[in-house]
C-alpha cells in the first residue's frame, strides 16, 4: 500500500490559504477604492457650508 504524502498535502493547504488571503486583500483594496470614489462624488455634489468644519478632531485632548 502507498504511503500518504503529508508534505504535499500540507503544501497544497498552504498554497490555498495564501491564494485566499490574496483574494481577500484584493477585494478589500477594490472596496476601499470604491468607497473613496463614493466619498469624492458626494463631496463634489454637496458643497460644504462655511464655518461648519471643526478644526479640532472629536475626542482630541490636550
N, CA, C and O atoms as a GROMACS GRO file, in nm:
protein
  248
    1UNK      N    1   0.084  -0.118   0.000
    1UNK     CA    2   0.000   0.000   0.000
    1UNK      C    3   0.089   0.125   0.000
    1UNK      O    4   0.195   0.127   0.062
    2UNK      N    5   0.045   0.229  -0.070
    2UNK     CA    6   0.123   0.352  -0.084
    2UNK      C    7   0.116   0.434   0.045
    2UNK      O    8   0.014   0.438   0.114
    3UNK      N    9   0.225   0.498   0.073
    3UNK     CA   10   0.235   0.582   0.193
    3UNK      C   11   0.181   0.722   0.160
    3UNK      O   12   0.217   0.778   0.056
    4UNK      N   13   0.097   0.780   0.247
    4UNK     CA   14   0.044   0.915   0.220
    4UNK      C   15   0.156   1.020   0.222
    4UNK      O   16   0.247   1.016   0.305
    5UNK      N   17   0.147   1.113   0.129
    5UNK     CA   18   0.247   1.219   0.120
    5UNK      C   19   0.193   1.341   0.194
    5UNK      O   20   0.129   1.428   0.135
    6UNK      N   21   0.221   1.347   0.323
    6UNK     CA   22   0.169   1.455   0.407
    6UNK      C   23   0.230   1.590   0.371
    6UNK      O   24   0.164   1.693   0.383
    7UNK      N   25   0.355   1.590   0.328
    7UNK     CA   26   0.420   1.716   0.290
    7UNK      C   27   0.349   1.780   0.172
    7UNK      O   28   0.332   1.901   0.168
    8UNK      N   29   0.308   1.698   0.075
    8UNK     CA   30   0.236   1.750  -0.042
    8UNK      C   31   0.103   1.810   0.001
    8UNK      O   32   0.067   1.920  -0.043
    9UNK      N   33   0.030   1.739   0.088
    9UNK     CA   34  -0.100   1.788   0.135
    9UNK      C   35  -0.082   1.919   0.211
    9UNK      O   36  -0.161   2.012   0.194
   10UNK      N   37   0.020   1.926   0.295
   10UNK     CA   38   0.045   2.048   0.372
   10UNK      C   39   0.076   2.164   0.279
   10UNK      O   40   0.025   2.274   0.299
   11UNK      N   41   0.158   2.140   0.178
   11UNK     CA   42   0.193   2.245   0.082
   11UNK      C   43   0.070   2.294   0.007
   11UNK      O   44   0.056   2.413  -0.018
   12UNK      N   45  -0.017   2.202  -0.031
   12UNK     CA   46  -0.139   2.240  -0.102
   12UNK      C   47  -0.228   2.327  -0.014
   12UNK      O   48  -0.288   2.424  -0.062
   13UNK      N   49  -0.238   2.292   0.114
   13UNK     CA   50  -0.319   2.372   0.207
   13UNK      C   51  -0.259   2.511   0.221
   13UNK      O   52  -0.332   2.610   0.222
   14UNK      N   53  -0.126   2.519   0.233
   14UNK     CA   54  -0.058   2.648   0.246
   14UNK      C   55  -0.082   2.734   0.123
   14UNK      O   56  -0.107   2.854   0.134
   15UNK      N   57  -0.073   2.675   0.005
   15UNK     CA   58  -0.097   2.749  -0.119
   15UNK      C   59  -0.241   2.798  -0.127
   15UNK      O   60  -0.266   2.910  -0.172
   16UNK      N   61  -0.335   2.716  -0.084
   16UNK     CA   62  -0.476   2.754  -0.086
   16UNK      C   63  -0.499   2.871   0.010
   16UNK      O   64  -0.572   2.965  -0.023
   17UNK      N   65  -0.438   2.866   0.128
   17UNK     CA   66  -0.451   2.975   0.225
   17UNK      C   67  -0.394   3.104   0.168
   17UNK      O   68  -0.455   3.210   0.179
   18UNK      N   69  -0.277   3.093   0.107
   18UNK     CA   70  -0.210   3.211   0.051
   18UNK      C   71  -0.295   3.273  -0.060
   18UNK      O   72  -0.310   3.395  -0.066
   19UNK      N   73  -0.351   3.189  -0.146
   19UNK     CA   74  -0.434   3.240  -0.255
   19UNK      C   75  -0.560   3.307  -0.200
   19UNK      O   76  -0.600   3.413  -0.248
   20UNK      N   77  -0.622   3.246  -0.100
   20UNK     CA   78  -0.743   3.303  -0.041
   20UNK      C   79  -0.713   3.437   0.025
   20UNK      O   80  -0.792   3.531   0.016
   21UNK      N   81  -0.597   3.445   0.091
   21UNK     CA   82  -0.557   3.570   0.156
   21UNK      C   83  -0.536   3.680   0.053
   21UNK      O   84  -0.576   3.794   0.075
   22UNK      N   85  -0.473   3.646  -0.061
   22UNK     CA   86  -0.451   3.743  -0.168
   22UNK      C   87  -0.583   3.792  -0.225
   22UNK      O   88  -0.600   3.911  -0.252
   23UNK      N   89  -0.677   3.700  -0.244
   23UNK     CA   90  -0.808   3.738  -0.298
   23UNK      C   91  -0.880   3.834  -0.203
   23UNK      O   92  -0.942   3.931  -0.248
   24UNK      N   93  -0.874   3.806  -0.073
   24UNK     CA   94  -0.937   3.894   0.024
   24UNK      C   95  -0.873   4.032   0.024
   24UNK      O   96  -0.941   4.134   0.032
   25UNK      N   97  -0.739   4.034   0.012
   25UNK     CA   98  -0.668   4.161   0.009
   25UNK      C   99  -0.710   4.242  -0.113
   25UNK      O  100  -0.731   4.363  -0.102
   26UNK      N  101  -0.722   4.178  -0.228
   26UNK     CA  102  -0.765   4.248  -0.349
   26UNK      C  103  -0.908   4.300  -0.334
   26UNK      O  104  -0.939   4.410  -0.379
   27UNK      N  105  -0.995   4.220  -0.272
   27UNK     CA  106  -1.132   4.265  -0.251
   27UNK      C  107  -1.136   4.385  -0.160
   27UNK      O  108  -1.211   4.480  -0.184
   28UNK      N  109  -1.055   4.383  -0.054
   28UNK     CA  110  -1.052   4.496   0.038
   28UNK      C  111  -1.003   4.622  -0.033
   28UNK      O  112  -1.059   4.730  -0.017
   29UNK      N  113  -0.896   4.606  -0.113
   29UNK     CA  114  -0.842   4.721  -0.184
   29UNK      C  115  -0.944   4.776  -0.282
   29UNK      O  116  -0.962   4.898  -0.291
   30UNK      N  117  -1.010   4.689  -0.356
   30UNK     CA  118  -1.110   4.737  -0.452
   30UNK      C  119  -1.228   4.799  -0.377
   30UNK      O  120  -1.287   4.896  -0.425
   31UNK      N  121  -1.264   4.746  -0.262
   31UNK     CA  122  -1.372   4.802  -0.182
   31UNK      C  123  -1.335   4.939  -0.129
   31UNK      O  124  -1.418   5.029  -0.127
   32UNK      N  125  -1.209   4.956  -0.086
   32UNK     CA  126  -1.164   5.086  -0.039
   32UNK      C  127  -1.166   5.187  -0.153
   32UNK      O  128  -1.204   5.302  -0.133
   33UNK      N  129  -1.125   5.145  -0.270
   33UNK     CA  130  -1.125   5.234  -0.386
   33UNK      C  131  -1.267   5.277  -0.420
   33UNK      O  132  -1.291   5.393  -0.451
   34UNK      N  133  -1.360   5.184  -0.415
   34UNK     CA  134  -1.499   5.217  -0.445
   34UNK      C  135  -1.554   5.312  -0.340
   34UNK      O  136  -1.623   5.408  -0.375
   35UNK      N  137  -1.525   5.288  -0.214
   35UNK     CA  138  -1.574   5.376  -0.108
   35UNK      C  139  -1.512   5.514  -0.121
   35UNK      O  140  -1.581   5.614  -0.101
   36UNK      N  141  -1.384   5.522  -0.153
   36UNK     CA  142  -1.318   5.651  -0.168
   36UNK      C  143  -1.380   5.727  -0.286
   36UNK      O  144  -1.401   5.848  -0.277
   37UNK      N  145  -1.410   5.657  -0.395
   37UNK     CA  146  -1.474   5.721  -0.510
   37UNK      C  147  -1.612   5.774  -0.472
   37UNK      O  148  -1.650   5.883  -0.515
   38UNK      N  149  -1.688   5.697  -0.392
   38UNK     CA  150  -1.820   5.741  -0.349
   38UNK      C  151  -1.810   5.866  -0.264
   38UNK      O  152  -1.890   5.958  -0.279
   39UNK      N  153  -1.713   5.869  -0.174
   39UNK     CA  154  -1.695   5.986  -0.087
   39UNK      C  155  -1.659   6.108  -0.170
   39UNK      O  156  -1.712   6.216  -0.147
   40UNK      N  157  -1.570   6.090  -0.267
   40UNK     CA  158  -1.531   6.202  -0.354
   40UNK      C  159  -1.651   6.252  -0.433
   40UNK      O  160  -1.667   6.373  -0.448
   41UNK      N  161  -1.734   6.162  -0.483
   41UNK     CA  162  -1.854   6.202  -0.557
   41UNK      C  163  -1.948   6.281  -0.468
   41UNK      O  164  -2.004   6.382  -0.512
   42UNK      N  165  -1.966   6.237  -0.344
   42UNK     CA  166  -2.055   6.308  -0.252
   42UNK      C  167  -2.000   6.446  -0.222
   42UNK      O  168  -2.076   6.543  -0.212
   43UNK      N  169  -1.868   6.457  -0.207
   43UNK     CA  170  -1.808   6.586  -0.176
   43UNK      C  171  -1.825   6.683  -0.292
   43UNK      O  172  -1.842   6.803  -0.271
   44UNK      N  173  -1.820   6.633  -0.414
   44UNK     CA  174  -1.836   6.719  -0.531
   44UNK      C  175  -1.980   6.766  -0.545
   44UNK      O  176  -2.004   6.880  -0.586
   45UNK      N  177  -2.077   6.681  -0.511
   45UNK     CA  178  -2.218   6.716  -0.530
   45UNK      C  179  -2.273   6.799  -0.415
   45UNK      O  180  -2.367   6.876  -0.436
   46UNK      N  181  -2.217   6.785  -0.293
   46UNK     CA  182  -2.266   6.859  -0.178
   46UNK      C  183  -2.159   6.958  -0.131
   46UNK      O  184  -2.061   6.918  -0.068
   47UNK      N  185  -2.177   7.086  -0.162
   47UNK     CA  186  -2.077   7.183  -0.116
   47UNK      C  187  -2.083   7.196   0.036
   47UNK      O  188  -2.191   7.196   0.095
   48UNK      N  189  -1.966   7.208   0.098
   48UNK     CA  190  -1.959   7.221   0.243
   48UNK      C  191  -1.997   7.362   0.285
   48UNK      O  192  -1.959   7.459   0.219
   49UNK      N  193  -2.072   7.373   0.393
   49UNK     CA  194  -2.110   7.504   0.445
   49UNK      C  195  -1.990   7.565   0.515
   49UNK      O  196  -1.916   7.496   0.586
   50UNK      N  197  -1.969   7.694   0.494
   50UNK     CA  198  -1.855   7.760   0.555
   50UNK      C  199  -1.875   7.772   0.704
   50UNK      O  200  -1.986   7.800   0.751
   51UNK      N  201  -1.768   7.752   0.780
   51UNK     CA  202  -1.774   7.765   0.924
   51UNK      C  203  -1.828   7.642   0.995
   51UNK      O  204  -1.829   7.638   1.118
   52UNK      N  205  -1.874   7.541   0.922
   52UNK     CA  206  -1.929   7.422   0.986
   52UNK      C  207  -1.820   7.321   1.020
   52UNK      O  208  -1.843   7.230   1.100
   53UNK      N  209  -1.703   7.336   0.961
   53UNK     CA  210  -1.595   7.243   0.987
   53UNK      C  211  -1.528   7.276   1.119
   53UNK      O  212  -1.493   7.391   1.144
   54UNK      N  213  -1.510   7.176   1.203
   54UNK     CA  214  -1.443   7.194   1.331
   54UNK      C  215  -1.295   7.164   1.311
   54UNK      O  216  -1.261   7.054   1.270
   55UNK      N  217  -1.206   7.257   1.338
   55UNK     CA  218  -1.064   7.234   1.312
   55UNK      C  219  -1.002   7.130   1.404
   55UNK      O  220  -0.900   7.071   1.369
   56UNK      N  221  -1.060   7.106   1.522
   56UNK     CA  222  -1.006   7.004   1.612
   56UNK      C  223  -1.088   6.877   1.597
   56UNK      O  224  -1.211   6.883   1.592
   57UNK      N  225  -1.021   6.763   1.590
   57UNK     CA  226  -1.094   6.637   1.578
   57UNK      C  227  -1.172   6.606   1.706
   57UNK      O  228  -1.133   6.647   1.815
   58UNK      N  229  -1.281   6.535   1.690
   58UNK     CA  230  -1.364   6.499   1.803
   58UNK      C  231  -1.289   6.404   1.895
   58UNK      O  232  -1.227   6.309   1.848
   59UNK      N  233  -1.293   6.428   2.022
   59UNK     CA  234  -1.226   6.341   2.117
   59UNK      C  235  -1.081   6.376   2.140
   59UNK      O  236  -1.012   6.305   2.213
   60UNK      N  237  -1.032   6.483   2.079
   60UNK     CA  238  -0.892   6.520   2.096
   60UNK      C  239  -0.875   6.586   2.232
   60UNK      O  240  -0.955   6.670   2.273
   61UNK      N  241  -0.769   6.547   2.301
   61UNK     CA  242  -0.740   6.605   2.431
   61UNK      C  243  -0.603   6.668   2.429
   61UNK      O  244  -0.513   6.619   2.360
   62UNK      N  245  -0.586   6.776   2.504
   62UNK     CA  246  -0.455   6.843   2.510
   62UNK      C  247  -0.382   6.803   2.634
   62UNK      O  248  -0.270   6.849   2.657
   0.00000   0.00000   0.00000
